[in-house]
Amino acid sequence: IITEQLTGTGLVKVTASDVTLDGFTIQTGGGPVVTMPGCVWIYQEGAGAAVTGVTIENNIIVNPDAAYVPSLAGICTTGSCQASVENNLISSIHMGVYLNQGGGMVISNNTIEDSNHCSIGVDSDVGVTIIHNTLHNANDMGIEVFKANVVANFNNITDTNLGVNSVHGLPVDATFNWWGDVTGPEQVTTNPDGKGNKVSDNVYYIPWLTRNFETVLTEGIGYYGYPMVELLTGWNLLSTPFALDPDYCDTWAEFASLNELPLYTGGDEYYVNAYYFDGDVQD
């Protein structure tokens, strides 16, 4: 366990390349602190060499003191840095992870919960990948993005006011995430009926997941959601993805046999000419 009074410089400082921090409990000690960068602070000293190959994994980073600590991040980068943040539990921190500059960053398989501000903040445009994380119960937002080149896929982003916020309106790839509801995230213009966490403009969220990402990856089924389409009176032609059920219909031949439909093949494609669905007799 690493714990002490906060001093304004971080509990663990990493200024060298090829460092791994694995399996620690890092706990703030509280105290009358105005600001500090992060419990784990990865930074480039002055004009020195870039800090690369850093791995922060399998740690527990918590702030048990109920007192608010401004600007505190569980993990923070400053300057020219490259790091992987994997399999950590970060709880009750102002910002779970804050990336200030740096590139080639990967944030994966973490649980970040009860953040006072945001689960993840990105102020780097050199490439950031956010994948397979559970971001839960942040007071303000799940992911706060200030720069471009941010990709956030296959995450659970739930119980926060704003799931993903593109602060300066730059595009953010936030497709294939679970937003807490099968109707997807609420977006005032493109998905106003979504009951999941909200997203700002210029956040690309379609398709979303209709299950948490663990279920989707474990079952290998494309549980993907799209905005509702308003049907008009008369004939409507819809093209939608669907999931094959391994218990009842897990091959194209079985699917075609449901209504004696001819099965066509062409190259690597398999398709049927039509499928009749009767809501009165079929589930």
N, C-alpha and C positions, 0 to 999 in steps of 0.2 A: 504494500500500500504506500503510495506517495501522497503525502498530505503536509501542508504547512500554511502559514498565513500568506495571503496573496501579497505580492510585492510590486506588482505592476509590470513584471517581465515574463510571466508564465511559470508554471511549476516544472515543466520539462521543456528545454530548449534544444532544438536540433539545427545545427549549422553546418553539418558535414554530409556528404553523400553516402549512399549505401548503408543507411542506418535502419534497423528494425526495432520497433517498440512493440513488444508482444506480451500480453497476459498480465498487465498491471491493473490495479485499481488506483485511479488518480482522483483524489478528492480534495476539493478546496477547503481551506481552513477558515474561511470567512475573514472578517476584519474590515476596518474602515478604508476601503480601496475606492479610488475614483475611477480609474480605467486600467485595463490590462488586455493584451491581445488574445491570449488563449491559455487554457490549461496545458495543452501541447502546442508549442509555437515552433513552426518550421520556417526558417528565414535565411535569406542571403545577406551576409554581412558586407555592407558597403558595396564596393565594386568588385568583390571577390568572385570566385567561380560559382557557377550555378549549383544549386543543391538538387541532386537527382537521386533516383533509386531509393527513396525513403518509403518505408512501409509501416503504417500504424494499424495494428490488427489485434483482435481478441482482447481489447481493453474495456474496462468499465470506467467511465468518466462522469462524475456526478458533482453537483453543488448542493449539499444537504442544507446549507444555510438559507433560510427563507428570505433573508435580506437581498434586495435587488443589487446586482453587480453590473453596472453599465459596461457595454462593449465586450463582455466576457464571452469567449467562444470555447467550446470543448476542444476543437482543433482549428488552428489558424495557420495560414501560409502568408508570407510576405516576401516580395521580390521574386527572382527567377528560381522557381522551385518546381519539382515534379515529385508527386507522392501518390501512393495508393492508400486509401482509408477503407479497411475491410473488417467486417465482423465485430464491430464495436457496439457497446451500449452506451449512449450518451443521454443523460437525463438531467432535467431541471437546470439547464444552462441557458443564458440569454440567446445565443446562437449555437446550434449543435456543431456545425462545421462552417467556417468562413474562409473562402479562398480569395485572397487579395493578390492578384497577379499569379504568375506561374502558369504552366501548361502541361498537357498530357496527364491531367489529374483523373483518377478513377475513384469514385465513392460507391462502394458496393456492399450489400449484405449487412448493413448496419440497422440498428433500431435507434431512432432518435425521437425522444418523447418529452413532452412537457416543457418545451422551449418557451422562454418568455417572449422572444420576438419571432425567430424563424428556425426551422430545422436545418436548412442549408442556405447559405448566402454565397453567390458567385459574382465576383468582380474581376474575372479573368476571361479573356477572349482567345486564349491559345488552345482551347479544346478541353472540355470537361464532360466526363461521362458519369451519369448518376443512374445506377441500375440495381435492382433487387433490394431496395431499402424499404423499411417501414417507418414512415414519417407521421407521427401521431401527436395530436393535441398541442400544436404550437399556438400560442396566443394570437399571433398576427398572420403568419403564412407558412406554408410548407417549404417552398423554394422561392427565394428572391433572386432575380437575375438582373444584373446591370450591364452585361456585355453579351456579345454574340457567341456562336459556336458552343452552345450548351445542349446536350442531349440527355433527356431524362425518360427512360423507358422501363416498364415492368417494375414499378414501385407501387406501394400502398400509401396513398396520401389522404389522410382522414382526420376528421374532427378538428379542423382548423378553419379560420374565417376565409382565407384565400389560399387555394391549393398551390398555384404557381402564379407569380407576378413578374411580368416583364416590365421593369421600372421605366425604361427608356423606349419601350415599344419595339425592341429588336426581336426577331423571330426566335422562338424556343420550340424545339422538338420535344413535346410531352405526350406523344402517342403511346398507346398500350400501357396505361396506368389504371389502377383501381382507385376511384375517387370516393368510395364509400356508399355508392348507390348504383343500381343497374342502369339508371337513366343517364349516368355520366355526370360530368361537372356542370355546374351552372355557368353559362356564358350569356351575358345579357343580350347579345345579338344573334348568335348562332345556335345556342341551345338553352333558351330561357326556361324550359321546363325541366332541365336537369336538377336533380336533388342532391347531387354530390357536392364536394367542395368547389368553390368558385375558381375560375381562372380569368386572367385579364385578357385584353386584346393582344393579338399576335402570339398567343400560345396555341400551338397546333396540337390538339388533343384527340382528333378523330383518326382511327378508331380508339375507343377506350376499352378497358377490360370490364366485363360484367361479373367477374369473380376476383378475389384477391390473386396476386401474381403467383403465390405458392400453388394454389389450386390449378391455375392455368398451366404452369410448368410441369406439375406432377402428373396431371391427367393428359397432357399433350393435346388438349382440345382448344380450338380457337374461340374462346368466349369473348367475342368482340362486339362492341356496341357502336351504334350510329344514331344520329339525330332522327327523330320520328319524321315520317313522310306523310303529308296530308293527302289522302286518297280522294279522288273526284268521283262523282256519280258515273257509272258505266264501267268499261273495262280499264283495268290498270295493269301494267306490266312492271313487275318488280324483279330485281336481281339482288339476291342477298346471300351472304355466306351462311353456312349452317354447320353444325357439329354432328358427326356421326356417333351414334350411341353404341358402345361396344357390347351392351347387353341385348340389343334388339336389331341393330342395323349398323354394321361396321365395315361393309364393303359396298362398292358401287353396284354390284350385281344385286345385293339384297335391297338396296335402295330402289332400284328400278323395279324389282318384283313387288314392291308394296302396292303398286297400281298397274302392274303388267305393262310397264313403260319400256320402250325400246332403249337400249343402251348404245350410245355411239362413242367411238374412240377416234382420236386423231393425234398422232404424235404422242406426246406425253399427257394429253388432255382426255378426260372422261366426262361425259355429260349426258343428260337425258333430255328428251324433247319437251317434256311437260310434267307437271305434277299437280294433281287435283287435291285440294285440301278442303274437307267439309268440317267446319267448326262444330256442327251439331253431333257428329259421331266420332270425331277424332280428337285426341288430346294433343 
